[in-house]
Amino acid sequence: MTVWEAARLALRGLRANKLRSGLTTLGIIIGVAAVIVLVALGNGIQSGFTESFGSLATQITVNANQEGTNGAPRDLTDADVAALDDPVDAPDVVSATPIAGGPVTVQLPGGSRFRTSVTGTTAGYLDVTDRDLVVGRMFDATEERGKAKVAVLAPGPVEDLFAGDAGAALGSEVRIGRTAFRVIGVVAATGQDDVVITPLGTARSFLLGGGDAVSTVVVVARSPEAVPAALAQVTAILDDRQSVDDPAERDYTATAQQSLLDQVNQTLSFLTLFTVAVAAISLIVGGIGVANIMLVTVTERTREIGIRKAIGARRRAILQQFLLESTILAGFGGLVGILLGVGLSTAAAIALPQAIPDFPPPVVDVNSVLISFGISLLIGLVAGGYPANRAARLRPIEALRFQ
């Protein structure tokens, strides 16, 4: 018997019990669809994370320790920033952006005070941190040099002072500490939303008590591949400036953000894998259902098997027929599951951004589709193995006696 003849007989057997065959495939359908949808959701979250924080891949954050090795507070300085921005000593560094910060109060004239924090920095801060403006603009280099009393607000102060109305905030006068500032912009929400951003010199002169202290320096490498070299250059420069021989004696910490991104991506991948493994239980249940129904089928068709063997059908032909029957059954479930999974993922990709604007749309992975279908075929083959072998080993005379 050829494979095509065996397949024809298998299909005839499945068509004879359409309802039972359809119900049997439900476990496979649900399992395959669940795997595709969950992988698509996981891919979407990872893609959204990479898109939102991809700029961090080239960043190195240098933070001054709260205490120096001798117990005294130690800050970075403008001279340290200038050294890090030197193309001769740090050829793999594109820019070094200083940040000085501290707690402040903010209020409308005659209004209530709210506690927040100030970030004094340079004009390129938004580009370095990949923050977007909702309205207005960032201060420029001229305002920075002139210590202009201008501020860019994050969503926290906008909510406190203007009930979340960014348009009302733009152009308004607010008091930060004891000094009046003009709001020239509002940034979009991120993880650091309770802050006001001012020029570095302005923050030092009016809010932070003067000096040239810098609490953080955001260093940008020329490429993600250049981050290790840039990190080595940063530590070498600061160690030399602070006369540090032992890394344990450093008064600063330098961290490549790529390592944090890798950790988050690994965690997201693990969570996706875990949820997919849970969903795959449905495939196992579906395989058990296929095995069960094939055993019932073999029992019901015992006399048919006996007649076929009596007129010369070989064991191999019987085995082939029932293996094909179980594989076709599972494969059909896999195909329907693929259509359902891809359809649900596509619908979610359209609906989710409208319902939850910040939620990244699912991204269907072709590999997950192919692997899910392959696993469904494998399950059908394995699940049909014992019933098919049992059918093939039936002795004709015993099968013909079966009622």
TAMOUR-V475148 format. One record per backbone hydrogen bond with DSSP energy under -0.5 kcal/mol. CO is the residue of the C=O (numbers start at 1). NH is the residue of the N-H. If there is no record, write none. Layout:
CO|NH + CO|NH
//
This chain:
2|6 + 3|7 + 4|8 + 5|9 + 6|10 + 7|11 + 8|12 + 9|13 + 10|14 + 11|15 + 12|16 + 13|17 + 14|17 + 15|18 + 17|21 + 18|22 + 19|23 + 20|24 + 21|25 + 23|26 + 24|27 + 25|29 + 26|30 + 27|31 + 28|32 + 29|33 + 30|34 + 31|35 + 32|36 + 33|37 + 34|38 + 35|39 + 36|40 + 37|41 + 38|42 + 39|43 + 40|44 + 40|363 + 41|45 + 42|46 + 43|47 + 44|48 + 45|49 + 46|50 + 47|51 + 48|52 + 49|53 + 50|54 + 53|56 + 54|57 + 55|58 + 56|59 + 58|221 + 59|257 + 60|62 + 60|219 + 61|63 + 61|255 + 62|217 + 63|253 + 65|74 + 68|71 + 72|68 + 76|214 + 77|81 + 78|82 + 79|83 + 80|84 + 81|85 + 83|86 + 85|87 + 86|90 + 90|93 + 92|94 + 92|222 + 95|220 + 96|98 + 97|218 + 99|215 + 99|216 + 100|120 + 102|118 + 104|116 + 105|177 + 106|114 + 107|175 + 108|111 + 114|106 + 116|104 + 117|196 + 118|102 + 118|120 + 119|121 + 119|198 + 120|100 + 121|200 + 122|125 + 124|128 + 125|129 + 126|130 + 126|131 + 132|188 + 135|186 + 140|144 + 141|145 + 142|146 + 143|148 + 144|147 + 148|150 + 149|182 + 150|199 + 151|184 + 151|185 + 152|197 + 153|187 + 154|158 + 155|159 + 156|160 + 157|161 + 158|162 + 158|164 + 159|163 + 162|165 + 164|166 + 165|169 + 166|170 + 169|172 + 172|174 + 172|183 + 173|109 + 174|176 + 174|181 + 175|107 + 175|177 + 176|178 + 176|179 + 179|176 + 181|174 + 182|151 + 182|184 + 183|171 + 184|137 + 185|153 + 186|134 + 186|135 + 191|193 + 193|156 + 193|195 + 194|117 + 195|154 + 196|119 + 197|152 + 198|121 + 199|203 + 200|204 + 201|205 + 202|206 + 203|207 + 203|208 + 204|210 + 212|78 + 214|76 + 215|64 + 216|99 + 217|62 + 217|219 + 218|97 + 219|60 + 219|221 + 220|94 + 220|95 + 223|226 + 224|227 + 226|230 + 227|231 + 228|232 + 229|233 + 230|234 + 231|235 + 232|236 + 233|237 + 234|238 + 235|239 + 236|240 + 237|241 + 238|242 + 239|244 + 240|243 + 243|245 + 245|247 + 246|249 + 247|250 + 251|65 + 253|63 + 253|255 + 255|61 + 255|257 + 256|259 + 256|260 + 257|261 + 258|262 + 259|263 + 260|264 + 261|265 + 262|266 + 263|267 + 264|268 + 265|269 + 266|270 + 267|271 + 268|272 + 269|273 + 270|274 + 271|275 + 272|276 + 273|277 + 274|278 + 275|279 + 276|280 + 277|281 + 278|281 + 279|282 + 280|283 + 280|284 + 281|285 + 282|286 + 283|287 + 284|288 + 285|289 + 286|290 + 287|291 + 288|292 + 289|293 + 290|294 + 291|295 + 292|296 + 293|297 + 294|298 + 295|299 + 296|300 + 297|301 + 299|302 + 301|305 + 302|306 + 303|307 + 304|308 + 305|309 + 306|310 + 307|311 + 308|313 + 309|312 + 314|318 + 315|319 + 316|320 + 317|321 + 318|322 + 319|323 + 320|324 + 321|325 + 322|326 + 323|327 + 324|328 + 325|329 + 326|330 + 327|331 + 328|332 + 329|333 + 330|334 + 331|335 + 332|336 + 333|337 + 334|338 + 335|339 + 336|340 + 337|341 + 338|342 + 339|343 + 340|344 + 341|345 + 342|346 + 343|347 + 344|348 + 345|349 + 346|350 + 347|351 + 348|352 + 351|354 + 351|355 + 352|356 + 356|359 + 358|360 + 364|366 + 365|369 + 366|370 + 367|371 + 368|372 + 369|373 + 370|374 + 371|375 + 372|376 + 373|377 + 374|378 + 375|379 + 376|380 + 377|381 + 378|382 + 379|383 + 380|384 + 381|385 + 382|385 + 382|386 + 383|387 + 384|388 + 385|389 + 386|390 + 387|391 + 388|392 + 389|393 + 391|394 + 395|399 + 396|400 + 397|401 + 398|402 + 399|402
//
